[in-house]
Amino acid sequence: MLKRDFWKDHKMKKITASVFLLAVFLLLSLIGSGQEITYENAEDVTGSSKEVVKQGLNQEENDERSETIFVDISGCVAHPGVYQLPSGSRLFEVLDLAGGLTEEADLRSINRASVLVDEQVIVVLSVEEYEKQQAAFGDGVGYIDGKVDLNLADSTALESLSGVGPSTAERIIDYRTTNGPFRRIEDLMNVDGIGEKTFQKLKNHICVR
C-alpha cells in the first residue's frame, strides 16, 4: 500500500513538473514573440517619421522652385523671347536661355549680374546702337528713346531730369540697389523725397525696361 502511494505521488510530481515546464516554455515563447513585435513596430514608426520629415523637406524645395518669374529679352541675343526662371535669377541666366549674346552685342548696355524681376523687359543694344545713344545724350548712360531709364541711368543721367539733384539721384540709385530694378515708372514715388507732384513732372521723361 505504501509502495503504491509512493509511485502514485512520484507520478503526480512528474506530471506537475512537466506541466510547469510546458507553461514556462509557452510563457517564454509569448514574451519573445511580444518583444519581436514591439521592436518591429518601433522600427516601423521610426521609418514612418523619417518618411514624413523627408516629404516635408521635399515639399519645401518644391515650394521654393514653384516661385517663378517671366522675363522678356530681345535685341542682340540668339533667341529673343519670353523666358520662365526661378525667382532670384540673374541676367546672365536668361542670356544663357536665350542662346547667348550675338557678335553685335555691346556689354556696356547691360549688367549681367543684375537680379531679374517678374515682367522685366530687357533690350540688349548693339555696339552701333549704344554708340549712337552715347553720341546723342553725352557721356551719361541710361537713355532709351530719349527718356531716362530708371534702372540703367547713372547719377549724371538722373540729374538731367528737372528737379533731380545729386542727393535725389543718389537716393534713386540706392533704392534700386536695395530693392532691385524698378518694375514700372510709378515705383519712383517709393523713393524718399519723390511724391505725386514731382512724379507728374517726370513721368514723360522716364522709362523702365
Secondary structure, 3 states (H helix, E strand, C coil): CHHHHHHHHHHHHHHHHHHHHHHHHHHHHHHHHHHHHHHHHHHHHHHHHHHHHHHHHHHHHHHHHHCEEEEEEEECECCCEEEEEECCCEHHHHHHHCCCECCCECHHHCCCCCECCCCEEEEECEHHHHHHHHHHHCCCCCEECCEEECCCCCHHHHHCCCCCCHHHHHHHHHHHHHHCCCCCHHHHHHCCCCCHHHHHHHHHHEECC
